[in-house]
Amino acid sequence: MTIKQAQQEVDQWIQKYGVRYFSELTNMAMLTEEVGEMARIIARRYGEQSEKESDKNKDLGDEMADVLWVLICLANQTGVDLTTAFEKNIEKKTSRDSTRHLENPKL
């Protein structure tokens, strides 16, 4: 699935099952919540904190997909073509950081 197809699929799902998009502000809050859920799993599974029993069966991929879903909703609502935005972002990072990491002695 391409990013464009994902944006279309989310939009179709919202129209068919979701009634309408939540407001941009609500979706921004939801995005923050979903990122927090993902962060909790990563911090406990890969960081120094011990993982709670209730978190051991949580699916990290599912949490990442929740983040992506809400991000796509926000893109659709605000008229952002994520494919174009991502392509521009890669170009920006490449021109800005093409030697930065290669020359970093810490890496």
Helices and strands as residue ranges (DSSP letters): H 3-13, I 14-18, H 24-46, G 53-55, H 60-78, H 82-97
